[in-house]
Amino acid sequence: MTVSKTATDALRSSRALRREPADSAGDDSMLQLGELSGLLGYSLKRAQLKVFENFLRCMASLQLTPAQFSVLLLVEKNPGRNQTEIASTLGILRPNFVAMLDNLESRDLCARIRSTNDRRSHILVLTDKGKAVLARAKKLVATKHEARLNEVLGPANHAALLEMLAKLAQEF
């Protein structure tokens, strides 16, 4: 796997930001990150926060969070699956997921239907409004959010980063 010049330049500039400025004697306005700057987990979290901020700006008109968008996508792509499967796939704790579903249902974006196979379980379906909102959300994600990520990373690094993150998620 190769990393493009853009990624290398970005890495160099991030390293430069971590260095203490030469004339900073007595300047307490900039915190030094120390070992944090070399920790992948810290860098991933900082990147996630920035990416989520951009996502929320892009989705402001639809009032969707990244988690809600993910739920709607999984419900669309996995008809007839129950809420436990969806929550588990996304790594969302049950109490948080129930609250999120309550919100999505109150907005008429999805519905819980008692399973005919297991009366203790509910399957999730998108409402007509949910399908329309999801279609608009997908378009916004593609044309604004992912487009911005491609702009920052470049297509090759975007694909490489997805591959590396998938590897971490599967093997770590």
Rosetta blueprint (number, residue, H / E / L):
1 M L
2 T L
3 V L
4 S L
5 K H
6 T H
7 A H
8 T H
9 D H
10 A H
11 L H
12 R H
13 S H
14 S H
15 R H
16 A H
17 L H
18 R H
19 R L
20 E L
21 P L
22 A L
23 D L
24 S L
25 A L
26 G L
27 D L
28 D L
29 S L
30 M L
31 L L
32 Q L
33 L L
34 G H
35 E H
36 L H
37 S H
38 G H
39 L L
40 L H
41 G H
42 Y H
43 S H
44 L H
45 K H
46 R H
47 A H
48 Q H
49 L H
50 K H
51 V H
52 F H
53 E H
54 N H
55 F H
56 L H
57 R H
58 C H
59 M L
60 A L
61 S L
62 L L
63 Q L
64 L L
65 T L
66 P H
67 A H
68 Q H
69 F H
70 S H
71 V H
72 L H
73 L H
74 L H
75 V H
76 E H
77 K H
78 N L
79 P L
80 G L
81 R L
82 N E
83 Q H
84 T H
85 E H
86 I H
87 A H
88 S H
89 T H
90 L H
91 G L
92 I L
93 L L
94 R H
95 P H
96 N H
97 F H
98 V H
99 A H
100 M H
101 L H
102 D H
103 N H
104 L H
105 E H
106 S H
107 R L
108 D L
109 L L
110 C E
111 A E
112 R E
113 I E
114 R E
115 S L
116 T L
117 N L
118 D L
119 R L
120 R L
121 S L
122 H E
123 I E
124 L E
125 V E
126 L E
127 T L
128 D H
129 K H
130 G H
131 K H
132 A H
133 V H
134 L H
135 A H
136 R H
137 A H
138 K H
139 K H
140 L H
141 V H
142 A H
143 T H
144 K H
145 H H
146 E H
147 A H
148 R H
149 L H
150 N H
151 E H
152 V H
153 L H
154 G L
155 P H
156 A H
157 N H
158 H H
159 A H
160 A H
161 L H
162 L H
163 E H
164 M H
165 L H
166 A H
167 K H
168 L H
169 A H
170 Q H
171 E H
172 F L
